[in-house]
Amino acid sequence: MNLIEQIEVQLDALNAKSLRRRRRIADTACAPRVTVDGNPMLAFCSNDYLGLAAHPKIIAALREGAEKYGVGSGASHLISGHSRAHAMLEERLADFMSGYIPSAAALYFCTGYMANLAMLSGMTAVAGPDTVIFSEGLNHASLIDGAKLSRAQVKVFPHGDVLALKAMLENSNATSKIVVTDSVFSMDGDLAPIPAILALCEQHNAWLVIDDAHGFGCLGEHGRGVLEHFDLHSPNVIYMGTLGKAAGVGGAFVAAHATVIDWLVQKARPYIYTTAAPPALAHALLTSLDIIAGEEGHARRLHLQDLIAQLRRDLRLKRWALMESITAIQPIIIGDNAESMRAAASLYEQGLWVPAIRPPTVQEGTARLRVTLSAAHTNDDVACVVEAINELESA
Ligand SMILES: *Cc1c(COP(=O)(O)O)cnc(C)c1O
């Protein structure tokens, strides 16, 4: 076999298991009403939870940022790419999170994936091989990859199992202990028991790394995320929030005690060895944060809560099961892979874009439709998808 044929065999194997992925092309901005592969669709699949991805004020801010700072940053942050816009954004983010993390500072990243690689590899560099990372069973791929990059020892605790984590921490004599968890689980929509996990971390002098990709902007009265939701304050917390989901733009940040942030700047290779994101994005994010923190953000969060309640109230499922979730992620467990694919295909034919999620992304036997809601949806949009799903299930 030549080199290309070796790959083709593997691709054919994916095909045979209906696991070959393809990308659909969106011709319009991220919004509930999109044109996909030329077809008008009503979409329930983005992470644009507050509907800010095409907000006119943020578009104007991005334009203004480009006028002011140009397009590219030209270099990494430690060479010459760290612009005033990045610095202002980091200051705003630190201020935004300061009620929950004492002496908070923040560091802006190009993506959440890189922020997670940087946090875990950078924090492992403090004590080196005598570090143990305690990782929650359903953590996002970027945390799993970050743990691998760190070369720390990794111990996985079962999803939501605080007692198992407690036993692991009690039995560990590692110099440096890092507990890492998603706050909102991306395929299930449920919340990690962060208060109990944080209490354990404080008891065992462990860091708690929280990935709040789906919480930042949505959870808490002011959108400050899972720490505000549970009203938690701790110097042990190293917090990651993404800015391409609810914040509607792109990138991510880590907020932690200023000493931690200074250390990451010295040691976190995924921060150091990459070109800084375009400063215009950081500039646009200042406007996004204003919206999130202000009355408009509050109104959008309330509307999103109303849509979530409507969906949960009006779905009438007998064979399929709506998972327990207070977040914008509302998965409907179907179980069988093929039936899930058929359901998604049938909705798609009706102009409703709801993704089917299969193994290996989720556990075998738990294939599902994953409905995600956005404040940009109307009550009528939700009524539309609810009716279609009710009908499909009873057909
Ligand atoms: C989306 C996501 C990330 C990655 O963030 P990006 O900015 O998209 O790279 C990390 N963790 C979780 C839980 C996510 O859902």
The ligand as a MOL file (V3000), in Angstrom:
LIG
                    3D

  0  0  0     0  0            999 V3000
M  V30 BEGIN CTAB
M  V30 COUNTS 15 15 0 0 0
M  V30 BEGIN ATOM
M  V30 1 C -15.2810 24.6550 23.5510 0
M  V30 2 C -14.5850 24.0940 24.7470 0
M  V30 3 C -13.2280 24.2790 24.9480 0
M  V30 4 C -12.3280 24.8740 23.8940 0
M  V30 5 O -12.5380 26.2130 23.7330 0
M  V30 6 P -12.2160 26.8740 22.2970 0
M  V30 7 O -12.1460 28.3230 22.5630 0
M  V30 8 O -13.3330 26.4550 21.4120 0
M  V30 9 O -10.9070 26.2930 21.8480 0
M  V30 10 C -12.6770 23.8420 26.1300 0
M  V30 11 N -13.4270 23.2210 27.0580 0
M  V30 12 C -14.7380 22.9980 26.8800 0
M  V30 13 C -15.5190 22.3270 27.9550 0
M  V30 14 C -15.3670 23.4130 25.7100 0
M  V30 15 O -16.6570 23.1800 25.5400 0
M  V30 END ATOM
M  V30 BEGIN BOND
M  V30 1 1 1 2
M  V30 2 1 2 3
M  V30 3 2 2 14
M  V30 4 1 3 4
M  V30 5 2 3 10
M  V30 6 1 4 5
M  V30 7 1 5 6
M  V30 8 2 6 7
M  V30 9 1 6 8
M  V30 10 1 6 9
M  V30 11 1 10 11
M  V30 12 2 11 12
M  V30 13 1 12 13
M  V30 14 1 12 14
M  V30 15 1 14 15
M  V30 END BOND
M  V30 END CTAB
M  END
